[in-house]
Structure formats: C-alpha cells, structure tokens
Amino acid sequence: MIYTIIFLIFAILLIPLAMKSVTDRNITHAAVYLMAFLFVLSASFIFLGASIVGAVELLVFIGAVVTLLVFTIMLTGGKEFE
C-alpha cells in the first residue's frame, strides 16, 4: 500500500516537472528541471519493479546526457531564450 502511495506522488510530480523543463525561459533552470524529471521517472520505474530500467535511466540519462547538457550550457554561456 505504501508503494502505491509513493508511486502516485511521483506520478503527480512528473507532470509539473516536465512542463517546467519545457516552458522555463532560463536554460540552466530547464536543465535542472529535466534532471529532476528524469530522477523522479527512474524512481517511479524502481517502485514499479523495473529496477534495471530505473538504474539504466539513472546512469545513462542523468549521468551522461544531462551532465553533457549542463557542460554545454556552461561552455557556451547560454543564459536565456529570446
């Protein structure tokens, strides 16, 4: 029962995080919201019982893709969309 409640909380958190990562005008904040979205998504996979998918999501997407995105933002000096 507690796993269902935690999963529902994570599922409710996914929608605003996804919307905020797409609609935020500051690109650094959008990358942080994307990282939070992917973390909550991997946690929801783990609570559903697909722990390998959740671990791969943590390692590949958060560990590599978002880190590369943040390094690209920092190197190019991207601040805000116009």
C-alpha positions as CSV (number, residue, x, y, z in Angstrom):
1,M,0.0,0.0,0.0
2,I,2.8,2.4,0.8
3,Y,4.5,1.7,-2.5
4,T,1.3,2.7,-4.3
5,I,1.0,6.0,-2.5
6,I,4.7,6.8,-3.1
7,F,4.2,5.9,-6.8
8,L,1.2,8.2,-7.1
9,I,3.1,11.0,-5.5
10,F,5.9,10.5,-8.0
11,A,3.4,10.3,-10.9
12,I,1.8,13.6,-9.8
13,L,5.3,15.2,-9.6
14,L,6.2,14.1,-13.2
15,I,3.7,16.4,-14.9
16,P,4.7,19.8,-13.4
17,L,8.4,18.9,-13.7
18,A,8.0,18.1,-17.4
19,M,6.0,21.2,-18.1
20,K,8.5,23.4,-16.2
21,S,11.5,21.9,-18.1
22,V,9.9,22.7,-21.4
23,T,8.5,26.2,-20.6
24,D,11.2,27.7,-18.5
25,R,13.0,30.6,-20.2
26,N,16.3,30.1,-18.3
27,I,18.1,27.3,-19.9
28,T,20.1,26.3,-16.8
29,H,16.9,26.0,-14.8
30,A,15.3,24.0,-17.6
31,A,18.3,21.6,-17.4
32,V,17.8,21.2,-13.6
33,Y,14.1,20.6,-14.0
34,L,14.9,18.0,-16.7
35,M,17.3,16.3,-14.3
36,A,14.7,16.3,-11.6
37,F,12.1,14.9,-14.0
38,L,14.4,12.0,-15.1
39,F,15.3,11.3,-11.4
40,V,11.6,11.0,-10.4
41,L,10.9,8.9,-13.5
42,S,13.6,6.5,-12.7
43,A,12.4,6.3,-9.1
44,S,8.9,5.5,-10.4
45,F,10.3,2.7,-12.5
46,I,12.0,1.3,-9.4
47,F,8.8,1.4,-7.4
48,L,7.0,-0.4,-10.3
49,G,9.5,-3.2,-10.0
50,A,11.6,-2.5,-13.1
51,S,14.8,-1.7,-11.2
52,I,17.1,-2.4,-14.1
53,V,15.3,0.2,-16.3
54,G,15.4,2.7,-13.4
55,A,19.1,2.1,-12.9
56,V,19.9,2.4,-16.6
57,E,17.9,5.6,-16.7
58,L,19.9,7.0,-13.7
59,L,23.2,6.1,-15.2
60,V,22.6,7.0,-18.9
61,F,20.2,9.9,-18.8
62,I,21.1,11.7,-15.6
63,G,24.7,10.6,-15.5
64,A,25.6,11.3,-19.1
65,V,23.0,13.2,-21.1
66,V,22.1,15.9,-18.5
67,T,25.7,16.3,-17.5
68,L,26.7,16.9,-21.1
69,L,23.8,19.3,-21.5
70,V,25.0,21.3,-18.4
71,F,28.6,21.4,-19.6
72,T,27.4,22.6,-23.0
73,I,25.4,25.4,-21.4
74,M,28.3,26.4,-19.2
75,L,30.8,26.4,-22.1
76,T,28.6,28.4,-24.5
77,G,27.3,30.8,-21.9
78,G,23.6,30.2,-22.6
79,K,21.5,32.2,-20.3
80,E,18.0,32.8,-21.6
81,F,15.9,32.1,-24.6
82,E,14.9,35.2,-26.5
